[in-house]
């Protein structure tokens, strides 16, 4: 069943972390899930474990290779600059 979520959101879901989780949180979740789903730990069902393990690896690689954190920081900086400009305009209007 195809999902309507963007690929990046699915990666967060696969790793069972909140959307926008820090890289440290992603790394911790990856390690926990990789240990849980490692094919060596599932000798009774290695095919399912291998598929899940590969899915976890792909999600981790996707999230760790992104510059999403940088983009979020840039947007926050721009929002902060906009708020400062707005406050300055209000101060000037009040003084006039």
C-alpha positions in Angstrom: 0.0 0.0 0.0 1.7 3.3 -1.1 1.9 6.1 1.4 1.2 9.7 0.7 4.0 10.8 3.0 7.2 12.4 1.5 10.1 10.0 1.4 12.0 11.9 4.1 9.0 11.6 6.5 8.9 7.8 5.8 12.6 7.7 6.8 11.8 9.2 10.2 8.9 6.7 10.6 11.1 3.7 9.7 13.6 4.8 12.3 10.8 5.4 14.8 11.8 9.0 15.6 9.9 12.3 15.5 9.9 14.3 12.2 12.8 16.6 12.4 14.7 14.6 15.0 18.4 15.6 15.5 21.1 13.6 13.9 22.1 12.2 17.3 18.5 10.9 17.9 18.5 9.4 14.4 21.9 7.7 15.0 20.7 6.2 18.4 17.5 4.9 16.8 19.4 3.4 13.9 21.8 1.6 16.2 18.9 0.2 18.3 16.9 -0.9 15.3 19.9 -2.3 13.4 20.7 -4.5 16.5 17.1 -5.6 16.8 16.7 -6.4 13.1 20.1 -7.8 12.2 19.6 -10.9 10.1 21.9 -12.9 12.4 19.4 -12.3 15.3 16.6 -13.9 13.2 17.8 -17.3 12.0 14.1 -18.4 11.8 13.1 -15.7 9.3 16.3 -14.3 7.7 14.5 -12.9 4.6 12.2 -10.6 6.5 15.0 -9.5 8.8 17.3 -8.7 5.9 14.6 -6.7 4.2 13.8 -4.7 7.4 17.6 -4.2 8.1 18.2 -2.9 4.6 15.2 -0.5 4.9 16.6 0.8 8.2 20.0 1.3 6.6 18.6 3.2 3.7 16.5 5.5 5.9 19.5 6.2 8.1 21.8 7.0 5.2 19.1 9.2 3.7 18.7 11.2 6.9 22.3 11.5 7.8 23.4 12.6 4.3 20.9 15.4 4.2 21.7 19.0 4.9 18.2 19.4 6.3 19.6 20.7 9.6 21.5 23.4 7.8 18.3 24.4 5.9 16.3 24.5 9.1 18.9 26.7 10.8 19.0 29.1 7.8 15.2 29.4 7.9 15.3 30.1 11.6 17.9 32.7 11.1 15.9 34.4 8.3 12.8 34.3 10.5 14.7 35.9 13.3 16.0 38.7 11.0 12.5 39.3 9.8 11.2 39.6 13.4 13.9 42.0 14.3 13.1 44.2 11.3 9.5 44.2 12.2 10.2 45.2 15.8 12.4 48.0 14.6 9.7 49.3 12.3 7.2 49.2 15.2 9.6 51.1 17.5 10.1 53.8 14.8 6.4 54.1 14.3 5.8 54.5 18.0 8.5 57.1 18.4 7.0 59.2 15.6 
